[in-house]
């Protein structure tokens, strides 16, 4: 029997207070939550030689939508494209994947929601857990994984034969769970509002999704992705084909979405990664034909100001890539 990803993933943390997104010092590499350290306990920890942030991390529950990637490698046939990635992705935050072309960022992104294996001959090994559930566990239905881990692609891809309204509902329609009447109207309005698009399209919901501008189409695709109520939203270079004004709108949207979703974005724009993300993971490869590897990850502020690996600094400063 094929298992599905439980709808209750993260339910154990449902009673936890929502996490604040304001300070960059909330999370560290490895997905540890810095939380709020009481001053007395913090002072005692410093005197005792223990980083108080680690004490706070041990006491704080993980945010819903937290992911743990362990020893993940991705293959295209016999070719190893990504090797031995271990990365903690905190919930309700924006994590950016950066690195030169060909280092496996998008491949790993697709492996997270099990779209990589759709390519003939492609496979992934290792463990990717969402709220403690291994998405590659035997019997887990890949379709149910994709309902919990949504994807927004580089090029906007609204369904041209569908109206704007039906584009938002497309995921539910395909699953045979289309809402009707006022329930459908309320869902469409809510998702388009979250995608910062409602005011621009509310009077033309019956028009084709293809009738929108590129930036509007990308926001429509984001509305479609969140309509099925995922825990995680993956974005593969969502602004690469957009003008600066549309890019700014998508960036603001990503920050807003992180209040309720875990957002993972692949970007080649270093300024964008610095602006929008809480965590940055830098990937690279030794040479053409070699597998991509995770070089380092951590707080975005730390990665951009004081990376631990020279290659990270060289890439951020534009010396290669």
C-alpha positions as CSV (number, residue, x, y, z in Angstrom):
1,X,0.0,0.0,0.0
2,X,1.3,3.5,-0.9
3,X,1.6,5.8,2.1
4,X,1.0,9.5,2.0
5,X,2.7,12.3,3.8
6,X,0.5,12.9,6.9
7,X,-1.5,16.1,6.9
8,X,-0.6,16.4,10.5
9,X,3.2,16.9,9.7
10,X,4.3,19.5,12.2
11,X,1.2,19.1,14.3
12,X,3.3,18.4,17.4
13,X,4.6,22.0,17.1
14,X,1.2,23.5,16.3
15,X,0.8,24.9,19.8
16,X,4.2,26.6,19.7
17,X,4.2,30.3,19.5
18,X,5.0,31.6,16.0
19,X,8.6,32.4,15.4
20,X,9.8,36.0,15.0
21,X,11.4,36.7,11.6
22,X,12.9,40.0,12.5
23,X,16.4,39.2,13.8
24,X,19.1,37.5,11.7
25,X,20.4,35.9,14.9
26,X,17.5,33.6,15.3
27,X,19.0,30.6,13.5
28,X,22.5,29.3,12.9
29,X,24.0,26.8,10.5
30,X,22.6,23.4,11.2
31,X,19.1,24.7,11.8
32,X,19.6,25.6,15.4
33,X,17.1,28.1,16.7
34,X,18.8,30.9,18.7
35,X,15.5,32.0,20.2
36,X,15.6,34.4,23.2
37,X,18.3,33.8,25.8
38,X,17.6,35.0,29.3
39,X,20.3,37.4,30.4
40,X,21.2,35.7,33.6
41,X,21.3,32.2,32.0
42,X,23.3,33.7,29.1
43,X,25.8,35.3,31.4
44,X,26.3,32.1,33.3
45,X,26.7,30.2,30.0
46,X,29.3,32.6,28.8
47,X,31.3,32.3,32.1
48,X,31.0,28.5,31.9
49,X,32.3,28.5,28.3
50,X,29.0,27.4,26.7
51,X,27.6,29.5,23.9
52,X,24.2,30.6,25.3
53,X,22.7,30.4,21.8
54,X,23.2,26.7,21.8
55,X,21.4,26.4,25.2
56,X,18.5,28.3,23.8
57,X,18.5,26.1,20.7
58,X,18.2,23.0,22.8
59,X,15.2,24.3,24.6
60,X,13.3,25.7,21.7
61,X,11.1,23.4,19.5
62,X,11.7,23.4,15.8
63,X,9.3,25.6,13.7
64,X,6.8,23.8,11.6
65,X,8.1,23.1,8.1
66,X,11.7,22.4,9.3
67,X,13.7,20.1,7.0
68,X,16.7,18.0,7.6
69,X,18.8,16.9,4.6
70,X,21.3,14.1,5.4
71,X,23.8,12.5,3.1
72,X,21.8,13.3,-0.1
73,X,23.3,12.5,-3.4
74,X,21.6,13.0,-6.8
75,X,22.3,11.1,-10.0
76,X,21.4,11.3,-13.6
77,X,21.9,7.7,-14.7
78,X,25.5,6.9,-13.6
79,X,26.5,10.6,-13.4
80,X,26.8,11.9,-9.8
81,X,25.5,15.5,-10.0
82,X,25.3,16.3,-6.3
83,X,27.3,14.6,-3.6
84,X,26.7,14.0,0.2
85,X,24.7,17.1,1.1
86,X,23.9,17.6,4.8
87,X,21.9,20.7,5.6
88,X,19.3,21.8,8.1
89,X,16.6,24.1,6.7
90,X,14.7,26.0,9.5
91,X,11.0,26.3,9.3
92,X,9.2,29.6,8.6
93,X,12.3,31.2,7.2
94,X,13.9,31.9,3.8
95,X,16.9,29.8,2.8
96,X,18.8,30.7,-0.3
97,X,20.9,28.3,-2.4
98,X,23.7,30.1,-4.2
99,X,26.6,29.0,-6.3
100,X,27.9,28.8,-9.9
101,X,25.9,27.2,-12.6
102,X,26.1,23.4,-12.7
103,X,26.8,22.9,-9.0
104,X,23.5,21.1,-8.4
105,X,21.4,23.8,-6.7
106,X,18.3,23.2,-8.8
107,X,18.8,19.4,-8.8
108,X,18.8,19.4,-5.0
109,X,15.7,21.6,-5.0
110,X,13.8,19.2,-7.2
111,X,15.0,16.3,-5.1
112,X,13.4,17.9,-2.0
113,X,9.9,17.5,-3.4
114,X,10.7,14.3,-5.4
115,X,10.5,15.9,-8.8
116,X,14.1,14.8,-9.6
117,X,13.1,11.2,-10.0
118,X,10.5,12.1,-12.7
119,X,13.5,12.5,-15.1
120,X,14.2,9.1,-16.7
121,X,17.2,7.5,-15.0
122,X,17.4,10.1,-12.3
123,X,17.5,9.1,-8.6
124,X,18.4,10.4,-5.2
125,X,19.9,8.7,-2.2
126,X,20.0,9.7,1.4
127,X,17.4,11.2,3.7
128,X,15.2,14.3,3.4
129,X,12.9,14.8,6.4
130,X,10.0,17.3,6.7
131,X,9.0,17.7,10.4
132,X,10.7,14.4,11.1
133,X,9.0,12.4,8.3
134,X,11.4,11.0,5.7
135,X,10.0,12.0,2.3
136,X,12.0,9.1,0.7
137,X,10.8,6.5,3.2
138,X,9.5,3.4,1.5
139,X,5.8,3.6,0.7
140,X,5.6,7.4,0.7
141,X,3.6,8.7,-2.2
142,X,5.6,11.2,-4.2
143,X,2.4,13.0,-5.2
144,X,1.5,13.6,-1.6
145,X,5.0,14.9,-1.0
146,X,4.5,17.5,-3.7
147,X,1.3,18.6,-2.1
148,X,3.2,19.4,1.1
149,X,6.3,20.8,-0.7
150,X,5.2,23.1,-3.6
151,X,7.4,24.3,-6.4
152,X,7.6,27.6,-8.4
153,X,9.7,27.4,-11.5
154,X,12.2,29.8,-13.2
155,X,9.8,30.6,-16.0
156,X,6.2,31.4,-15.1
157,X,4.0,28.6,-16.3
158,X,0.3,29.4,-15.8
159,X,-2.1,27.0,-17.7
160,X,-3.1,29.0,-20.8
161,X,-6.3,27.2,-21.3
162,X,-7.5,28.0,-17.7
163,X,-8.8,31.3,-16.3
164,X,-6.9,33.1,-13.6
165,X,-9.4,31.7,-11.1
166,X,-9.0,28.1,-12.3
167,X,-5.2,28.5,-12.3
168,X,-5.3,29.2,-8.6
169,X,-7.5,26.1,-8.1
170,X,-5.6,23.9,-10.5
171,X,-3.8,21.8,-7.9
172,X,-7.1,21.0,-6.2
173,X,-8.9,20.4,-9.5
174,X,-6.2,17.9,-10.6
175,X,-6.6,16.1,-7.2
176,X,-10.4,15.9,-7.6
177,X,-10.9,18.2,-4.7
178,X,-12.1,21.4,-6.4
179,X,-14.1,23.6,-4.0
180,X,-17.4,25.1,-5.2
181,X,-19.3,28.3,-4.8
182,X,-18.3,30.7,-2.0
183,X,-15.6,28.3,-0.7
184,X,-13.8,28.5,-4.1
185,X,-14.3,32.3,-4.3
186,X,-12.9,32.7,-0.8
187,X,-9.9,30.5,-1.4
188,X,-9.0,32.3,-4.7
189,X,-9.2,35.7,-3.1
190,X,-7.2,34.6,-0.1
191,X,-4.4,33.0,-2.2
192,X,-4.3,36.0,-4.7
193,X,-4.1,38.3,-1.7
194,X,-1.2,36.3,-0.3
195,X,0.5,36.5,-3.7
196,X,0.0,40.3,-3.7
197,X,-2.1,40.0,-6.9
198,X,-5.7,40.3,-5.9
199,X,-6.1,44.0,-6.5
200,X,-4.6,43.7,-10.0
201,X,-6.8,40.9,-11.2
202,X,-10.0,40.8,-9.1
203,X,-12.1,42.3,-12.0
204,X,-10.8,39.8,-14.6
205,X,-10.7,36.4,-12.9
206,X,-12.3,34.8,-16.0
207,X,-9.5,36.0,-18.2
208,X,-6.7,33.5,-19.2
209,X,-3.7,33.3,-17.0
210,X,-1.7,33.9,-20.1
211,X,-3.1,37.4,-20.4
212,X,-1.0,38.6,-17.4
213,X,2.4,40.2,-17.5
214,X,5.5,38.0,-16.6
215,X,5.6,39.2,-13.1
216,X,1.9,38.8,-12.6
217,X,2.1,35.3,-14.0
218,X,4.8,34.4,-11.5
219,X,2.7,35.6,-8.6
220,X,-0.2,33.7,-10.1
221,X,2.0,30.5,-10.0
222,X,2.8,31.3,-6.4
223,X,-0.9,31.6,-5.6
224,X,-1.5,28.2,-7.3
225,X,1.3,26.7,-5.2
226,X,0.0,27.8,-1.8
227,X,-3.7,27.0,-2.7
228,X,-3.0,23.3,-1.8
229,X,-1.7,24.4,1.7
230,X,1.9,23.2,1.5
231,X,4.3,23.4,4.4
232,X,7.3,24.3,2.1
233,X,7.5,26.5,-1.0
234,X,10.5,25.9,-3.3
235,X,11.4,28.6,-5.8
236,X,13.9,27.9,-8.7
237,X,15.3,31.3,-9.8
238,X,11.8,32.9,-9.7
239,X,13.0,36.3,-10.7
240,X,15.5,35.5,-13.4
241,X,13.1,36.3,-16.3
242,X,11.6,39.4,-14.6
243,X,12.2,43.1,-14.8
244,X,13.4,45.0,-11.6
245,X,10.0,46.2,-10.6
246,X,8.5,42.6,-10.8
247,X,11.6,41.2,-9.1
248,X,11.0,43.6,-6.1
249,X,7.4,42.4,-5.9
250,X,8.4,38.8,-5.8
251,X,11.1,39.5,-3.2
252,X,8.6,41.2,-0.9
253,X,6.3,38.3,-1.4
254,X,8.9,35.8,-0.4
255,X,9.6,37.6,2.8
256,X,5.8,37.8,3.5
257,X,5.3,34.1,2.7
258,X,8.0,33.1,5.3
259,X,5.5,34.0,8.1
260,X,3.5,30.9,7.2
261,X,5.7,28.7,5.0
262,X,9.2,27.5,4.7
263,X,10.7,29.1,1.6
264,X,13.8,27.7,-0.2
265,X,15.0,29.8,-3.2
266,X,17.7,29.2,-5.8
267,X,19.2,32.4,-7.0
268,X,22.3,33.7,-8.9
269,X,21.7,37.2,-7.6
270,X,23.9,37.8,-4.6
271,X,22.3,41.0,-3.7
272,X,18.9,39.3,-3.7
273,X,20.1,36.4,-1.5
274,X,21.5,39.0,0.9
275,X,18.2,41.0,0.9
276,X,15.7,38.2,1.3
277,X,17.1,35.2,3.1
278,X,17.7,34.3,6.7
279,X,20.0,31.3,5.8
280,X,22.4,31.0,2.8
281,X,23.9,27.7,1.6
282,X,26.8,28.0,-0.9
283,X,27.3,25.1,-3.3
284,X,30.2,24.7,-5.7
285,X,32.1,22.1,-7.7
286,X,35.8,21.4,-8.1
287,X,35.7,21.4,-11.9
288,X,33.4,20.7,-14.8
289,X,32.0,17.2,-14.7
290,X,32.6,16.9,-10.9
291,X,29.6,16.6,-8.6
292,X,28.4,19.7,-6.8
293,X,28.8,19.9,-3.1
294,X,27.7,22.1,-0.2
295,X,30.6,24.2,0.8
296,X,29.1,26.0,3.8
297,X,25.9,27.3,5.2
298,X,24.9,29.7,7.9
299,X,23.2,32.9,8.8
300,X,23.0,35.1,5.7
301,X,24.6,38.0,7.6
302,X,27.6,35.7,8.5
303,X,28.0,34.1,5.1
304,X,28.1,37.5,3.4
305,X,30.3,39.3,6.0
306,X,32.5,36.6,7.3
307,X,32.4,33.3,5.5
308,X,34.5,30.5,6.9
309,X,35.7,29.2,3.5
310,X,37.8,31.2,1.1
311,X,35.8,29.9,-1.9
312,X,32.6,31.3,-0.5
313,X,34.2,34.8,-0.2
314,X,35.6,34.5,-3.8
315,X,32.2,33.6,-5.2
316,X,30.3,36.3,-3.3
317,X,32.9,38.9,-4.4
318,X,32.6,37.8,-8.0
319,X,36.0,36.3,-8.5
320,X,34.4,33.3,-10.2
321,X,31.0,31.9,-11.2
